[in-house]
Amino acid sequence: MGAQIEIPNKSHFKLNEVCSLTGVKPYVLRFWESEFDHISPILSSSGQKLFEHKDIEAIAYIKKLLFDDKLTIEKAKMELDLHMFSEAGNDFSTEEIVEAQVSSERFVRNLSDSDIQKLVMAKAKLSSLISSVDSLKQRNDWH
């Protein structure tokens, strides 16, 4: 992702391991979980949160965006979305990405607070649904 860290070769990590790997305090990580959809730990049968490689990579990138690049949380969310979108193999020119970003910022500015809250709720629900589907895929070894 952006900030490179050495992630051990195992499938899941406990909260304290993630904090140790990324240098992020547990309370900060819990806050980021509520703010960034890209951090979606799964719950073990005992109710413990377990993080995957993708979560750790997202945390490291978020840390870079917020602490090194000094972005606001909203700007970091947009940057993370763009970064994940481009890493997924979507080949768009820089101009197209910037144009889409500017267009979305204009759109957001013209929305009421109530509309923004509804969109945030819808995004959270969709994110939760995607996470559930991913968990089912993993649990049942679906491809």
N, C-alpha and C positions, 0 to 999 in steps of 0.2 A: 504494500500500500504506500504510504508516503514515508513515515518514520520507520526505519527498519529495526526490528528487534529479533533476537534469536528465540524462536518459539520451539520448545521441546516437541519431539515427535510422539504425541499422544492425542487422543481424540477429545478429551474433556478436561477442564481445569476448574478448580474450586476458586472461590472469590479471593482468598488470600494468595493463591498462586498468581492469579491475574494481576493483583495489586503489586506483587513482587516483580513480575515481569515488566509491567508497564510504568511503574513508579507513580501510580495513581492511588490516592487514598480511598478506602472503602466507601466513605460517605459521598465522595465526589463521583465514584463509579455508580453508586445507586442513583444519584441525581441524573447522571448522564443516561442511564437506562430509561429513565422517565422522559427524557428529552429527545433521544436519538433512536429512531426505529432500527438502526443497523446493529444495535446491541440487543440481542434477544436470547438471553440464556435459557436453557431448558431446565425444568425441575426434575430432580431425581425422584425415585420412589419414596425417599425419605424427606422430600421437600427441600432439598438443598439445591441452590442454583449452580448449574454447570455451564461453563463457557466453552465455545468452540474456537477453532483457529480464526474463523471469520470475525468473531466478536473481538478477539484480541487485536487483530489487525485494524478493525474499525476504531477501537479504543486508542490505539497508538496514533492513528491518523487524526482523530478528534483532538487528542492532546497536542499534537503538532499545530493544528489549526487554531486552537484556542490559546495555547501558551506561547508558541513560537511566532505564529503569523498574527496573533492578537486579533482574531476575528470575533465578532459577536456570535452568540449561539445560533441566531437565525442565519447569519452568513455562513457559519460552519456547516449547518444543516444543508444549505444549498450547495456548498462546495463538496460536501460528502456525497450528496446525491449525484452531482455531476461526475465526480471521481468514480463512483460505483458504476454509473451508466457507461462511462468510457471504458472501464475495465471489463465490462460485460461484452466488449467487442463491437460496440456501436461506433462506427466510423463517421463522425461528423466533423466538419471543419471548425476551427476556433471561432470563426465569424458566426456560424450557425448556432454554436453553443452560447456565445455571448448574446446574440439576438434573442434566443429563447429565454435566457436568464433575465435580460432587460424587460422583455415582454411579460414574464411572470411577475417581476417586481411591480410593474405598472398595474397589472391585474390585481395583485394583492392590495395595493394602495387604494384601489377603487372599491374594495369590499368593505362592508360594515363589520364591526366587531363580532356581531352575531353570526354573520356568514363565515368569517374566519374561524370562529369556534366550531361551527358545524363541519367545516372542511377538516379541521384538526381532528375532530372526533371520528370522522369518516376514515381519515388516513390511519388513525390508531387502530380502528376496527379492522380495516383491510390488512394492516401490518400484522395484527394478531392472528387473523385468518391465515395469512401466508405462513406465519410461524407454525401454526397448528398443522397445516398441510405438510410443511417441511419435516416436522417431528413425526408425523404419521409415515411419511416416505422413509425416513431413517429407521423408525421402529420396525417397519414391515419390509425393509430392504427393497423398496420400490425404486425404479429408475425412471 
